[in-house]
């Protein structure tokens, strides 16, 4: 029996950073390694899993892709992740490498700590935590409050906690990283990218390796084989929540909400996308993703929005017997008015 531990790579990063695209590229470039993929989504529609199941990689079949859609993986480690890992390790043909894509709203720390559970620690090790950063979003100040206004308020009252939930989550994902991938660098000039590097570095005390990428294109040799054993070091990479609540209070994501909008066919996708940009901007939607049914087209239109930046392309043909429909996941802060946003989107169809 092979007693060597199976390496696992945790890929984290905020909503829309490009994690799924990077994994899709990875699966086409693993030099024959058999990959098992665990995906955790925030929301009710398994968009990321659907994208990856359609990539056709021989080394990662549909049976090797496991979706956890019952909630944030960092909150349901015992209920969802541990049983999933146990079943995976009981397979007759075990994977050469495990890749875990966390939700864009997940803290990686509790997940990494779960690898210290006795039944898992003896069989699997965390090869490394890879944090993917949307460089264009950082350059646009997406993860920062109005720093001038914050500083003015701090002068008046130093006891105020001014960090937003988004900022804290962004910093927590960076804090846990062994490798930071600055993605979407093609959207910035050299000066802008330099400012992003400085901004990311200023958010953490540790200095993990930082690399640049376009369209999530990072060689498998860079992502896999880091050999860190992060489960032994996670105690020194505590999140904001852990630092502020050492008493064991459970972490939650009450600051964020998500819902699914289902529509009929969309005859004019260009106009549909333009209208979505207005809705996103007006209601400060953080993330919108899903699939669109365009009449007369044999392929479905995949749609991915981060803020007002929307990417869309035909990703695959509708399968025989598959119900054609338009389904979108909308994610925003807790104060987002779901009824108003839903009504605005439904009016577009």
TORTOR-78614 format. One record per residue (C-alpha): x, y, z; chain; residue in one letter. Coordinates in Angstrom, 1 decimal, always signed. Example, Ala and Ser with C-alpha at 12.3 -4.5 7.8 and 13.67 -1.06 7.14 Angstrom:
<site X="+12.3" Y="-4.5" Z="+7.8" ch="A" aa="A"/>
<site X="+13.7" Y="-1.1" Z="+7.1" ch="A" aa="S"/>
***
This chain:
<site X="+0.0" Y="+0.0" Z="+0.0" ch="A" aa="X"/>
<site X="+1.2" Y="+3.4" Z="-0.9" ch="A" aa="X"/>
<site X="+1.7" Y="+5.3" Z="+2.4" ch="A" aa="X"/>
<site X="+2.5" Y="+8.6" Z="+0.8" ch="A" aa="X"/>
<site X="+0.1" Y="+11.4" Z="+1.6" ch="A" aa="X"/>
<site X="-2.1" Y="+12.8" Z="-1.2" ch="A" aa="X"/>
<site X="-1.3" Y="+16.5" Z="-1.7" ch="A" aa="X"/>
<site X="-4.2" Y="+19.0" Z="-1.7" ch="A" aa="X"/>
<site X="-4.2" Y="+22.5" Z="-3.1" ch="A" aa="X"/>
<site X="-6.7" Y="+25.0" Z="-1.8" ch="A" aa="X"/>
<site X="-7.6" Y="+27.7" Z="-4.3" ch="A" aa="X"/>
<site X="-9.3" Y="+30.7" Z="-2.8" ch="A" aa="X"/>
<site X="-9.9" Y="+34.3" Z="-3.7" ch="A" aa="X"/>
<site X="-12.7" Y="+36.9" Z="-3.7" ch="A" aa="X"/>
<site X="-15.8" Y="+36.7" Z="-5.9" ch="A" aa="X"/>
<site X="-14.9" Y="+36.8" Z="-9.6" ch="A" aa="X"/>
<site X="-11.1" Y="+36.7" Z="-9.2" ch="A" aa="X"/>
<site X="-10.9" Y="+34.0" Z="-11.8" ch="A" aa="X"/>
<site X="-10.5" Y="+30.8" Z="-9.7" ch="A" aa="X"/>
<site X="-12.7" Y="+28.6" Z="-11.9" ch="A" aa="X"/>
<site X="-11.0" Y="+29.8" Z="-15.1" ch="A" aa="X"/>
<site X="-7.6" Y="+29.0" Z="-13.5" ch="A" aa="X"/>
<site X="-8.7" Y="+25.6" Z="-12.5" ch="A" aa="X"/>
<site X="-10.1" Y="+24.9" Z="-16.0" ch="A" aa="X"/>
<site X="-6.7" Y="+25.8" Z="-17.4" ch="A" aa="X"/>
<site X="-5.0" Y="+23.7" Z="-14.8" ch="A" aa="X"/>
<site X="-7.0" Y="+20.5" Z="-15.6" ch="A" aa="X"/>
<site X="-5.7" Y="+20.8" Z="-19.2" ch="A" aa="X"/>
<site X="-2.1" Y="+21.0" Z="-18.1" ch="A" aa="X"/>
<site X="-1.5" Y="+18.4" Z="-15.3" ch="A" aa="X"/>
<site X="+0.8" Y="+16.0" Z="-17.2" ch="A" aa="X"/>
<site X="-1.4" Y="+13.0" Z="-16.6" ch="A" aa="X"/>
<site X="-2.0" Y="+13.4" Z="-12.9" ch="A" aa="X"/>
<site X="-5.5" Y="+12.2" Z="-11.8" ch="A" aa="X"/>
<site X="-7.2" Y="+15.2" Z="-10.2" ch="A" aa="X"/>
<site X="-10.1" Y="+15.2" Z="-7.8" ch="A" aa="X"/>
<site X="-11.9" Y="+18.5" Z="-7.6" ch="A" aa="X"/>
<site X="-14.0" Y="+19.8" Z="-4.7" ch="A" aa="X"/>
<site X="-16.0" Y="+22.9" Z="-5.4" ch="A" aa="X"/>
<site X="-17.8" Y="+25.0" Z="-2.8" ch="A" aa="X"/>
<site X="-20.3" Y="+27.6" Z="-4.2" ch="A" aa="X"/>
<site X="-22.1" Y="+30.5" Z="-2.5" ch="A" aa="X"/>
<site X="-25.6" Y="+30.5" Z="-3.9" ch="A" aa="X"/>
<site X="-28.1" Y="+27.9" Z="-5.1" ch="A" aa="X"/>
<site X="-26.9" Y="+27.4" Z="-8.7" ch="A" aa="X"/>
<site X="-23.8" Y="+25.3" Z="-9.4" ch="A" aa="X"/>
<site X="-22.3" Y="+27.4" Z="-12.1" ch="A" aa="X"/>
<site X="-18.7" Y="+26.8" Z="-11.4" ch="A" aa="X"/>
<site X="-19.2" Y="+23.0" Z="-11.2" ch="A" aa="X"/>
<site X="-21.1" Y="+23.1" Z="-14.5" ch="A" aa="X"/>
<site X="-18.3" Y="+25.0" Z="-16.2" ch="A" aa="X"/>
<site X="-15.7" Y="+22.6" Z="-15.0" ch="A" aa="X"/>
<site X="-17.7" Y="+19.5" Z="-15.8" ch="A" aa="X"/>
<site X="-17.8" Y="+20.6" Z="-19.4" ch="A" aa="X"/>
<site X="-14.1" Y="+21.1" Z="-19.8" ch="A" aa="X"/>
<site X="-13.6" Y="+17.5" Z="-21.1" ch="A" aa="X"/>
<site X="-10.3" Y="+16.8" Z="-19.2" ch="A" aa="X"/>
<site X="-9.5" Y="+13.1" Z="-19.2" ch="A" aa="X"/>
<site X="-7.7" Y="+13.3" Z="-15.9" ch="A" aa="X"/>
<site X="-10.7" Y="+14.9" Z="-14.1" ch="A" aa="X"/>
<site X="-14.0" Y="+13.3" Z="-15.1" ch="A" aa="X"/>
<site X="-17.5" Y="+14.3" Z="-13.9" ch="A" aa="X"/>
<site X="-17.2" Y="+11.7" Z="-11.2" ch="A" aa="X"/>
<site X="-14.1" Y="+13.4" Z="-9.9" ch="A" aa="X"/>
<site X="-15.8" Y="+16.7" Z="-9.5" ch="A" aa="X"/>
<site X="-17.7" Y="+17.1" Z="-6.2" ch="A" aa="X"/>
<site X="-19.9" Y="+20.1" Z="-5.4" ch="A" aa="X"/>
<site X="-20.7" Y="+21.4" Z="-2.0" ch="A" aa="X"/>
<site X="-23.6" Y="+23.8" Z="-2.4" ch="A" aa="X"/>
<site X="-25.1" Y="+23.8" Z="+1.1" ch="A" aa="X"/>
<site X="-23.3" Y="+26.8" Z="+2.4" ch="A" aa="X"/>
<site X="-19.9" Y="+28.2" Z="+2.9" ch="A" aa="X"/>
<site X="-17.3" Y="+25.5" Z="+3.4" ch="A" aa="X"/>
<site X="-15.6" Y="+27.3" Z="+6.2" ch="A" aa="X"/>
<site X="-18.9" Y="+27.1" Z="+8.2" ch="A" aa="X"/>
<site X="-19.8" Y="+23.5" Z="+7.4" ch="A" aa="X"/>
<site X="-16.4" Y="+21.7" Z="+7.7" ch="A" aa="X"/>
<site X="-17.7" Y="+18.9" Z="+10.0" ch="A" aa="X"/>
<site X="-21.1" Y="+18.5" Z="+8.1" ch="A" aa="X"/>
<site X="-19.9" Y="+18.6" Z="+4.5" ch="A" aa="X"/>
<site X="-16.2" Y="+18.7" Z="+4.0" ch="A" aa="X"/>
<site X="-15.0" Y="+15.9" Z="+6.3" ch="A" aa="X"/>
<site X="-17.5" Y="+13.3" Z="+5.0" ch="A" aa="X"/>
<site X="-16.7" Y="+14.3" Z="+1.4" ch="A" aa="X"/>
<site X="-13.0" Y="+13.8" Z="+2.0" ch="A" aa="X"/>
<site X="-13.6" Y="+10.5" Z="+3.8" ch="A" aa="X"/>
<site X="-15.6" Y="+9.1" Z="+0.8" ch="A" aa="X"/>
<site X="-13.0" Y="+10.4" Z="-1.6" ch="A" aa="X"/>
<site X="-10.2" Y="+8.6" Z="+0.3" ch="A" aa="X"/>
<site X="-12.2" Y="+5.4" Z="+0.4" ch="A" aa="X"/>
<site X="-12.2" Y="+5.1" Z="-3.4" ch="A" aa="X"/>
<site X="-10.4" Y="+2.1" Z="-4.9" ch="A" aa="X"/>
<site X="-8.6" Y="+4.5" Z="-7.3" ch="A" aa="X"/>
<site X="-7.5" Y="+7.4" Z="-5.2" ch="A" aa="X"/>
<site X="-6.5" Y="+10.7" Z="-6.9" ch="A" aa="X"/>
<site X="-2.9" Y="+11.8" Z="-7.4" ch="A" aa="X"/>
<site X="-3.9" Y="+15.3" Z="-6.3" ch="A" aa="X"/>
<site X="-6.9" Y="+17.0" Z="-4.7" ch="A" aa="X"/>
<site X="-7.9" Y="+20.6" Z="-5.7" ch="A" aa="X"/>
<site X="-10.4" Y="+22.5" Z="-3.6" ch="A" aa="X"/>
<site X="-12.0" Y="+25.7" Z="-4.9" ch="A" aa="X"/>
<site X="-13.6" Y="+27.6" Z="-2.1" ch="A" aa="X"/>
<site X="-16.5" Y="+30.0" Z="-2.4" ch="A" aa="X"/>
<site X="-15.4" Y="+33.6" Z="-3.1" ch="A" aa="X"/>
<site X="-16.9" Y="+34.4" Z="+0.3" ch="A" aa="X"/>
<site X="-15.1" Y="+31.7" Z="+2.3" ch="A" aa="X"/>
<site X="-12.3" Y="+32.0" Z="+4.8" ch="A" aa="X"/>
<site X="-9.6" Y="+29.4" Z="+3.9" ch="A" aa="X"/>
<site X="-8.3" Y="+29.1" Z="+7.5" ch="A" aa="X"/>
<site X="-11.0" Y="+26.8" Z="+8.9" ch="A" aa="X"/>
<site X="-10.8" Y="+24.6" Z="+5.9" ch="A" aa="X"/>
<site X="-7.0" Y="+24.3" Z="+6.1" ch="A" aa="X"/>
<site X="-7.3" Y="+23.5" Z="+9.9" ch="A" aa="X"/>
<site X="-9.7" Y="+20.7" Z="+9.0" ch="A" aa="X"/>
<site X="-6.8" Y="+18.8" Z="+7.5" ch="A" aa="X"/>
<site X="-5.5" Y="+18.2" Z="+11.0" ch="A" aa="X"/>
<site X="-8.5" Y="+15.9" Z="+11.7" ch="A" aa="X"/>
<site X="-6.9" Y="+12.5" Z="+12.6" ch="A" aa="X"/>
<site X="-8.6" Y="+10.5" Z="+9.8" ch="A" aa="X"/>
<site X="-7.4" Y="+13.1" Z="+7.2" ch="A" aa="X"/>
<site X="-4.0" Y="+14.2" Z="+8.5" ch="A" aa="X"/>
<site X="-2.6" Y="+10.7" Z="+8.1" ch="A" aa="X"/>
<site X="-3.6" Y="+10.5" Z="+4.4" ch="A" aa="X"/>
<site X="-3.6" Y="+14.1" Z="+3.0" ch="A" aa="X"/>
<site X="-1.5" Y="+17.2" Z="+3.3" ch="A" aa="X"/>
<site X="-2.2" Y="+20.7" Z="+2.2" ch="A" aa="X"/>
<site X="+0.4" Y="+21.2" Z="-0.6" ch="A" aa="X"/>
<site X="-0.4" Y="+24.9" Z="-0.5" ch="A" aa="X"/>
<site X="-3.0" Y="+27.7" Z="-0.5" ch="A" aa="X"/>
<site X="-3.3" Y="+29.7" Z="-3.7" ch="A" aa="X"/>
<site X="-5.1" Y="+33.0" Z="-3.4" ch="A" aa="X"/>
<site X="-6.3" Y="+34.5" Z="-6.7" ch="A" aa="X"/>
<site X="-6.6" Y="+38.3" Z="-6.9" ch="A" aa="X"/>
<site X="-8.6" Y="+40.3" Z="-9.4" ch="A" aa="X"/>
<site X="-6.0" Y="+42.9" Z="-10.1" ch="A" aa="X"/>
<site X="-8.4" Y="+45.2" Z="-12.0" ch="A" aa="X"/>
<site X="-10.8" Y="+45.2" Z="-9.0" ch="A" aa="X"/>
<site X="-8.0" Y="+46.0" Z="-6.6" ch="A" aa="X"/>
<site X="-6.9" Y="+48.9" Z="-8.9" ch="A" aa="X"/>
<site X="-10.5" Y="+50.2" Z="-8.9" ch="A" aa="X"/>
<site X="-10.6" Y="+50.2" Z="-5.1" ch="A" aa="X"/>
<site X="-13.2" Y="+47.5" Z="-5.0" ch="A" aa="X"/>
<site X="-11.8" Y="+46.1" Z="-1.7" ch="A" aa="X"/>
<site X="-11.3" Y="+49.3" Z="+0.1" ch="A" aa="X"/>
<site X="-13.4" Y="+51.9" Z="+1.8" ch="A" aa="X"/>
<site X="-12.9" Y="+55.6" Z="+1.1" ch="A" aa="X"/>
<site X="-9.6" Y="+55.9" Z="+2.9" ch="A" aa="X"/>
<site X="-9.7" Y="+59.7" Z="+3.2" ch="A" aa="X"/>
<site X="-13.1" Y="+59.5" Z="+4.9" ch="A" aa="X"/>
<site X="-12.0" Y="+56.7" Z="+7.1" ch="A" aa="X"/>
<site X="-8.9" Y="+58.6" Z="+8.2" ch="A" aa="X"/>
<site X="-10.9" Y="+61.7" Z="+9.0" ch="A" aa="X"/>
<site X="-13.2" Y="+59.6" Z="+11.3" ch="A" aa="X"/>
<site X="-10.3" Y="+57.9" Z="+13.0" ch="A" aa="X"/>
<site X="-9.0" Y="+61.3" Z="+14.0" ch="A" aa="X"/>
<site X="-12.2" Y="+61.9" Z="+15.8" ch="A" aa="X"/>
<site X="-12.6" Y="+58.4" Z="+17.3" ch="A" aa="X"/>
<site X="-9.7" Y="+55.9" Z="+17.3" ch="A" aa="X"/>
<site X="-12.0" Y="+53.2" Z="+18.8" ch="A" aa="X"/>
<site X="-14.1" Y="+52.9" Z="+15.7" ch="A" aa="X"/>
<site X="-13.7" Y="+49.7" Z="+13.6" ch="A" aa="X"/>
<site X="-13.8" Y="+51.0" Z="+10.0" ch="A" aa="X"/>
<site X="-12.9" Y="+47.8" Z="+8.1" ch="A" aa="X"/>
<site X="-15.7" Y="+46.6" Z="+6.0" ch="A" aa="X"/>
<site X="-16.6" Y="+42.8" Z="+5.8" ch="A" aa="X"/>
<site X="-15.3" Y="+42.8" Z="+2.2" ch="A" aa="X"/>
<site X="-11.9" Y="+44.3" Z="+3.2" ch="A" aa="X"/>
<site X="-11.6" Y="+41.8" Z="+6.1" ch="A" aa="X"/>
<site X="-12.4" Y="+38.8" Z="+3.9" ch="A" aa="X"/>
<site X="-9.9" Y="+40.0" Z="+1.2" ch="A" aa="X"/>
<site X="-7.2" Y="+40.3" Z="+3.8" ch="A" aa="X"/>
<site X="-8.0" Y="+37.0" Z="+5.4" ch="A" aa="X"/>
<site X="-7.7" Y="+35.2" Z="+2.0" ch="A" aa="X"/>
<site X="-4.3" Y="+36.9" Z="+1.5" ch="A" aa="X"/>
<site X="-3.1" Y="+36.1" Z="+5.0" ch="A" aa="X"/>
<site X="-3.6" Y="+32.4" Z="+4.4" ch="A" aa="X"/>
<site X="-1.8" Y="+32.3" Z="+1.1" ch="A" aa="X"/>
<site X="+1.3" Y="+30.4" Z="+0.2" ch="A" aa="X"/>
<site X="+1.1" Y="+31.8" Z="-3.4" ch="A" aa="X"/>
<site X="-0.7" Y="+34.9" Z="-4.5" ch="A" aa="X"/>
<site X="-1.8" Y="+35.0" Z="-8.2" ch="A" aa="X"/>
<site X="-2.4" Y="+38.6" Z="-9.4" ch="A" aa="X"/>
<site X="-4.9" Y="+37.7" Z="-12.2" ch="A" aa="X"/>
<site X="-6.3" Y="+39.8" Z="-15.0" ch="A" aa="X"/>
<site X="-3.1" Y="+41.8" Z="-15.4" ch="A" aa="X"/>
<site X="-3.9" Y="+42.4" Z="-19.0" ch="A" aa="X"/>
<site X="-6.5" Y="+44.9" Z="-17.9" ch="A" aa="X"/>
<site X="-3.8" Y="+47.2" Z="-16.3" ch="A" aa="X"/>
<site X="-0.8" Y="+49.1" Z="-17.4" ch="A" aa="X"/>
<site X="+2.6" Y="+48.6" Z="-15.7" ch="A" aa="X"/>
<site X="+2.1" Y="+51.5" Z="-13.3" ch="A" aa="X"/>
<site X="-1.4" Y="+50.3" Z="-12.3" ch="A" aa="X"/>
<site X="-0.1" Y="+46.8" Z="-11.7" ch="A" aa="X"/>
<site X="+2.7" Y="+48.2" Z="-9.6" ch="A" aa="X"/>
<site X="+0.1" Y="+49.9" Z="-7.4" ch="A" aa="X"/>
<site X="-1.8" Y="+46.7" Z="-7.1" ch="A" aa="X"/>
<site X="+1.3" Y="+44.9" Z="-5.9" ch="A" aa="X"/>
<site X="+1.9" Y="+47.5" Z="-3.3" ch="A" aa="X"/>
<site X="-1.7" Y="+47.5" Z="-2.2" ch="A" aa="X"/>
<site X="-1.8" Y="+43.7" Z="-1.8" ch="A" aa="X"/>
<site X="+1.6" Y="+43.6" Z="+0.0" ch="A" aa="X"/>
<site X="+0.4" Y="+46.3" Z="+2.4" ch="A" aa="X"/>
<site X="-2.6" Y="+44.1" Z="+3.5" ch="A" aa="X"/>
<site X="-0.5" Y="+41.3" Z="+5.1" ch="A" aa="X"/>
<site X="+2.4" Y="+40.9" Z="+7.4" ch="A" aa="X"/>
<site X="+3.7" Y="+37.7" Z="+5.7" ch="A" aa="X"/>
<site X="+5.4" Y="+37.9" Z="+2.3" ch="A" aa="X"/>
<site X="+4.2" Y="+34.9" Z="+0.2" ch="A" aa="X"/>
<site X="+5.3" Y="+34.5" Z="-3.3" ch="A" aa="X"/>
<site X="+3.4" Y="+36.8" Z="-5.7" ch="A" aa="X"/>
<site X="+3.1" Y="+36.1" Z="-9.4" ch="A" aa="X"/>
<site X="+1.2" Y="+37.6" Z="-12.3" ch="A" aa="X"/>
<site X="-1.3" Y="+36.0" Z="-14.7" ch="A" aa="X"/>
<site X="-3.7" Y="+36.7" Z="-17.5" ch="A" aa="X"/>
<site X="-6.9" Y="+34.8" Z="-18.0" ch="A" aa="X"/>
<site X="-6.0" Y="+32.4" Z="-15.1" ch="A" aa="X"/>
<site X="-3.1" Y="+30.9" Z="-17.1" ch="A" aa="X"/>
<site X="-0.7" Y="+29.5" Z="-14.6" ch="A" aa="X"/>
<site X="+1.4" Y="+26.4" Z="-15.3" ch="A" aa="X"/>
<site X="+0.5" Y="+23.3" Z="-13.3" ch="A" aa="X"/>
<site X="+4.1" Y="+23.1" Z="-12.2" ch="A" aa="X"/>
<site X="+3.7" Y="+26.4" Z="-10.4" ch="A" aa="X"/>
<site X="+0.3" Y="+25.7" Z="-8.8" ch="A" aa="X"/>
<site X="+1.0" Y="+22.1" Z="-7.8" ch="A" aa="X"/>
<site X="+3.9" Y="+20.8" Z="-5.9" ch="A" aa="X"/>
<site X="+4.5" Y="+23.7" Z="-3.5" ch="A" aa="X"/>
<site X="+5.1" Y="+21.2" Z="-0.7" ch="A" aa="X"/>
<site X="+4.2" Y="+23.6" Z="+2.1" ch="A" aa="X"/>
<site X="+2.2" Y="+21.4" Z="+4.5" ch="A" aa="X"/>
<site X="+0.0" Y="+24.5" Z="+5.3" ch="A" aa="X"/>
<site X="-2.0" Y="+22.6" Z="+7.9" ch="A" aa="X"/>
<site X="+1.0" Y="+22.8" Z="+10.3" ch="A" aa="X"/>
<site X="+1.2" Y="+26.6" Z="+9.8" ch="A" aa="X"/>
<site X="-2.4" Y="+27.8" Z="+9.8" ch="A" aa="X"/>
<site X="-2.3" Y="+28.6" Z="+13.5" ch="A" aa="X"/>
<site X="+0.0" Y="+31.5" Z="+12.6" ch="A" aa="X"/>
<site X="-2.3" Y="+32.8" Z="+9.8" ch="A" aa="X"/>
<site X="-5.4" Y="+33.7" Z="+11.8" ch="A" aa="X"/>
<site X="-8.3" Y="+35.6" Z="+10.3" ch="A" aa="X"/>
<site X="-9.8" Y="+38.8" Z="+11.6" ch="A" aa="X"/>
<site X="-12.6" Y="+36.8" Z="+13.1" ch="A" aa="X"/>
<site X="-10.2" Y="+34.4" Z="+14.9" ch="A" aa="X"/>
<site X="-8.1" Y="+37.3" Z="+16.2" ch="A" aa="X"/>
<site X="-11.2" Y="+39.2" Z="+17.5" ch="A" aa="X"/>
<site X="-13.1" Y="+36.2" Z="+18.8" ch="A" aa="X"/>
<site X="-10.7" Y="+33.7" Z="+20.3" ch="A" aa="X"/>
<site X="-13.5" Y="+32.4" Z="+22.4" ch="A" aa="X"/>
<site X="-14.7" Y="+30.0" Z="+19.7" ch="A" aa="X"/>
<site X="-17.8" Y="+32.0" Z="+18.4" ch="A" aa="X"/>
<site X="-18.9" Y="+30.5" Z="+15.1" ch="A" aa="X"/>
<site X="-18.1" Y="+32.4" Z="+12.0" ch="A" aa="X"/>
<site X="-20.9" Y="+33.3" Z="+9.6" ch="A" aa="X"/>
<site X="-21.5" Y="+35.3" Z="+6.4" ch="A" aa="X"/>
<site X="-24.6" Y="+37.3" Z="+7.4" ch="A" aa="X"/>
<site X="-23.1" Y="+40.3" Z="+5.6" ch="A" aa="X"/>
<site X="-23.7" Y="+38.7" Z="+2.2" ch="A" aa="X"/>
<site X="-26.8" Y="+37.4" Z="+0.5" ch="A" aa="X"/>
<site X="-27.4" Y="+35.5" Z="-2.8" ch="A" aa="X"/>
<site X="-30.4" Y="+34.5" Z="-4.8" ch="A" aa="X"/>
<site X="-31.2" Y="+32.9" Z="-8.2" ch="A" aa="X"/>
<site X="-33.1" Y="+34.6" Z="-11.0" ch="A" aa="X"/>
<site X="-34.7" Y="+32.4" Z="-13.6" ch="A" aa="X"/>
<site X="-35.8" Y="+33.9" Z="-16.9" ch="A" aa="X"/>
<site X="-36.9" Y="+32.8" Z="-20.3" ch="A" aa="X"/>
<site X="-35.0" Y="+33.2" Z="-23.6" ch="A" aa="X"/>
<site X="-33.0" Y="+36.4" Z="-24.2" ch="A" aa="X"/>
<site X="-33.3" Y="+37.5" Z="-27.8" ch="A" aa="X"/>
<site X="-30.8" Y="+40.4" Z="-27.6" ch="A" aa="X"/>
<site X="-27.9" Y="+39.4" Z="-25.4" ch="A" aa="X"/>
<site X="-25.9" Y="+42.6" Z="-26.1" ch="A" aa="X"/>
<site X="-28.8" Y="+44.8" Z="-24.9" ch="A" aa="X"/>
<site X="-29.4" Y="+42.4" Z="-22.0" ch="A" aa="X"/>
<site X="-25.8" Y="+42.7" Z="-20.8" ch="A" aa="X"/>
<site X="-25.9" Y="+46.5" Z="-21.1" ch="A" aa="X"/>
<site X="-29.0" Y="+46.6" Z="-19.0" ch="A" aa="X"/>
<site X="-27.5" Y="+44.3" Z="-16.4" ch="A" aa="X"/>
<site X="-24.5" Y="+46.7" Z="-16.1" ch="A" aa="X"/>
<site X="-26.9" Y="+49.5" Z="-15.1" ch="A" aa="X"/>
<site X="-28.7" Y="+47.3" Z="-12.5" ch="A" aa="X"/>
<site X="-25.4" Y="+46.1" Z="-11.0" ch="A" aa="X"/>
<site X="-24.1" Y="+49.7" Z="-10.7" ch="A" aa="X"/>
<site X="-27.3" Y="+51.1" Z="-9.3" ch="A" aa="X"/>
<site X="-27.7" Y="+48.3" Z="-6.6" ch="A" aa="X"/>
<site X="-24.0" Y="+47.6" Z="-6.0" ch="A" aa="X"/>
<site X="-24.2" Y="+44.0" Z="-6.9" ch="A" aa="X"/>
<site X="-20.9" Y="+42.3" Z="-6.1" ch="A" aa="X"/>
<site X="-21.1" Y="+39.3" Z="-8.4" ch="A" aa="X"/>
<site X="-23.5" Y="+37.9" Z="-11.0" ch="A" aa="X"/>
<site X="-23.0" Y="+34.7" Z="-12.9" ch="A" aa="X"/>
<site X="-24.9" Y="+32.1" Z="-14.8" ch="A" aa="X"/>
<site X="-26.2" Y="+31.0" Z="-18.2" ch="A" aa="X"/>
<site X="-28.4" Y="+32.6" Z="-20.8" ch="A" aa="X"/>
<site X="-30.7" Y="+31.0" Z="-23.4" ch="A" aa="X"/>
<site X="-30.3" Y="+32.8" Z="-26.7" ch="A" aa="X"/>
<site X="-33.0" Y="+31.7" Z="-29.2" ch="A" aa="X"/>
<site X="-31.6" Y="+30.2" Z="-32.4" ch="A" aa="X"/>
<site X="-28.2" Y="+29.5" Z="-30.9" ch="A" aa="X"/>
<site X="-27.3" Y="+25.8" Z="-30.3" ch="A" aa="X"/>
<site X="-24.9" Y="+26.9" Z="-27.5" ch="A" aa="X"/>
<site X="-25.6" Y="+28.4" Z="-24.1" ch="A" aa="X"/>
<site X="-24.2" Y="+31.8" Z="-23.3" ch="A" aa="X"/>
<site X="-22.1" Y="+31.9" Z="-20.1" ch="A" aa="X"/>
<site X="-22.2" Y="+35.2" Z="-18.2" ch="A" aa="X"/>
<site X="-19.8" Y="+36.3" Z="-15.5" ch="A" aa="X"/>
<site X="-19.9" Y="+39.8" Z="-13.9" ch="A" aa="X"/>
<site X="-17.7" Y="+41.3" Z="-11.3" ch="A" aa="X"/>
<site X="-19.0" Y="+44.7" Z="-10.5" ch="A" aa="X"/>
<site X="-20.0" Y="+46.4" Z="-13.7" ch="A" aa="X"/>
<site X="-17.4" Y="+44.4" Z="-15.7" ch="A" aa="X"/>
<site X="-19.3" Y="+41.6" Z="-17.5" ch="A" aa="X"/>
<site X="-17.7" Y="+38.8" Z="-19.6" ch="A" aa="X"/>
<site X="-19.9" Y="+36.6" Z="-21.8" ch="A" aa="X"/>
<site X="-19.2" Y="+33.9" Z="-24.3" ch="A" aa="X"/>
<site X="-20.8" Y="+30.7" Z="-25.7" ch="A" aa="X"/>
<site X="-19.2" Y="+27.9" Z="-23.7" ch="A" aa="X"/>
<site X="-20.9" Y="+24.7" Z="-24.9" ch="A" aa="X"/>
<site X="-23.9" Y="+23.2" Z="-26.7" ch="A" aa="X"/>
<site X="-27.1" Y="+22.6" Z="-24.9" ch="A" aa="X"/>
<site X="-27.1" Y="+18.9" Z="-24.1" ch="A" aa="X"/>
<site X="-29.9" Y="+16.6" Z="-25.6" ch="A" aa="X"/>
<site X="-32.9" Y="+16.7" Z="-23.3" ch="A" aa="X"/>
<site X="-31.4" Y="+19.6" Z="-21.3" ch="A" aa="X"/>
<site X="-34.0" Y="+22.3" Z="-20.5" ch="A" aa="X"/>
<site X="-32.9" Y="+25.6" Z="-22.0" ch="A" aa="X"/>
<site X="-33.3" Y="+28.4" Z="-19.6" ch="A" aa="X"/>
<site X="-31.7" Y="+31.6" Z="-18.4" ch="A" aa="X"/>
<site X="-30.5" Y="+31.3" Z="-14.8" ch="A" aa="X"/>
<site X="-28.4" Y="+33.8" Z="-12.9" ch="A" aa="X"/>
<site X="-26.9" Y="+33.9" Z="-9.4" ch="A" aa="X"/>
<site X="-26.8" Y="+37.4" Z="-7.8" ch="A" aa="X"/>
<site X="-24.6" Y="+38.0" Z="-4.8" ch="A" aa="X"/>
<site X="-24.4" Y="+41.2" Z="-2.8" ch="A" aa="X"/>
<site X="-24.1" Y="+42.7" Z="+0.6" ch="A" aa="X"/>
<site X="-26.9" Y="+41.9" Z="+3.1" ch="A" aa="X"/>
<site X="-28.5" Y="+45.3" Z="+2.7" ch="A" aa="X"/>
<site X="-29.1" Y="+44.7" Z="-1.0" ch="A" aa="X"/>
<site X="-32.9" Y="+44.8" Z="-1.8" ch="A" aa="X"/>
<site X="-33.5" Y="+41.4" Z="-3.3" ch="A" aa="X"/>
<site X="-37.0" Y="+42.1" Z="-4.4" ch="A" aa="X"/>
<site X="-36.0" Y="+45.3" Z="-6.2" ch="A" aa="X"/>
<site X="-33.0" Y="+43.7" Z="-7.9" ch="A" aa="X"/>
<site X="-35.0" Y="+40.6" Z="-8.9" ch="A" aa="X"/>
<site X="-37.8" Y="+42.7" Z="-10.4" ch="A" aa="X"/>
<site X="-35.3" Y="+44.8" Z="-12.4" ch="A" aa="X"/>
<site X="-33.6" Y="+41.7" Z="-13.9" ch="A" aa="X"/>
<site X="-36.9" Y="+39.9" Z="-14.6" ch="A" aa="X"/>
<site X="-38.1" Y="+43.0" Z="-16.5" ch="A" aa="X"/>
<site X="-35.3" Y="+42.5" Z="-19.0" ch="A" aa="X"/>
<site X="-36.5" Y="+39.3" Z="-20.4" ch="A" aa="X"/>
***
